[in-house]
Structures are given as C-alpha cells and as structure tokens.
Amino acid sequence: MGCCSGRCTLIFLCTFQLMVALERQVFDFLGYQWAPILANFFHILVVILGLFGTIQYRPRYIVVYTVWTALWVAWNVFIICFYLEVGGLSKDSDLLTFNISAHHSWWSEHGPGCIRREIPASGEREADTQSYISIMGCLLEYQYIEVLHSGCQILISLLGFIYACYVISVITEEEDSCLRK
C-alpha cells in the first residue's frame, strides 16, 4: 500500500483527533465534568490504539478504533442533545458530573467576551462562604461552544470511520493476496 493512500490520511486523522481530544480533555478537567473526562480518556486510548494499528498494519486494532468511533459519535450526539436540552435532558443537571460536584462547563464562566462578577453571599467574607457568580456579555453562550466541540468530534470521527474501513479492507486484501501466492 502506497503512502498516498487512505493509510496516510488515517494517520493524519488519528493524530488530529488525538490533539482535539486532548484539548477537550483539558477543558472538561477545568469544569470538573467527570463523565466527559472518562469518555475522553477512553477515546484518547482507542485513538492511540488505532494510530498504532494503522502504522503497524494491524487490522484488529483498526477494527477496535472503527467500533469506538461509532460509539464516540453516539456519545457526542448525546452531548449535543444534553446542551441543547433535547427531550428530557437539562444542561443544568449534574448528570455529567456524576452528582459529585456542583461544577458545570468551564465555558459557562469563561466563554469569549464573558464578564464574570462575584457577589458575596453575606456581608462578611469568610473562607468557606459561597459567592453568587454573575455572567454577562458573552459573545457565544457556553452550550453552543460545547455543541461546536461535539460537532467537530463527530465530523472527525466520521471521516476516521470511513478511512479506517477503507484501510482495513486494503490491508486484508493484501494479506489475502499474499496467502494465495
């Protein structure tokens, strides 16, 4: 198989997908969103496995990557539905944090153009008092940033799925032709 085939494209896609997943992992860690952190962690592992399988001509690893990309697309569709409040989902629920913390998306307070103001709960400032945080002037609401992240993940995963299927078929054809000789 030549270097200008789907294999090189899949290597590029896996590398790009890995970088985008690492970026997303950082922002999910900043927001203490534990469900996406776990999903991103498994995604990073499987993308590395798929990259290794592509480089080393291991179709079984690429099959694992292909199956995972289908699951990853479904996860990102769920995230889009969650933030757009489709069905009975609510972006204000603690579903993504496993009810462990009261944190939400990092982008909710630090989005582009957002002005964050803390208002103390009482007149006294103690170390353990809670403050009300007011967010104003955001150029893009945080739920749309999360939807854009998931949309990009879906696009990259679908391209990776298509190229992985192609690479698997080419590798297995080459193995079959070698066995017939």
C-alpha positions, 0 to 999 in steps of 0.5 A: 500500500502506497503512502498516498493512500487512505493509510496516510490520511488515517494517520493524519486523522488519528493524530488530529483527533488525538490533539482535539481530544486532548484539548477537550480533555483539558477543558472538561478537567477545568469544569470538573465534568467527570463523565466527559473526562472518562469518555475522553480518556477512553477515546484518547486510548482507542485513538492511540490504539488505532494510530498504532494499528494503522502504522503497524498494519494491524487490522484488529486494532483498526477494527477496535478504533472503527467500533469506538468511533461509532460509539464516540459519535453516539456519545457526542450526539448525546452531548449535543442533545444534553446542551441543547436540552433535547427531550428530557435532558437539562444542561443544568443537571449534574448528570455529567458530573456524576452528582459529585460536584456542583461544577458545570462547563468551564465555558459557562464562566469563561466563554469569549467576551464573558464578564464574570462578577462575584457577589458575596453571599453575606456581608462578611467574607469568610473562607468557606462562604459561597459567592453568587457568580454573575455572567454577562456579555458573552459573545457565544453562550457556553452550550453552543461552544460545547455543541461546536466541540461535539460537532467537530468530534463527530465530523472527525470521527466520521471521516476516521470511520470511513478511512479506517474501513477503507484501510482495513479492507486494503490491508486484508486484501493484501494479506489475502493476496499474499496467502494465495501466492 
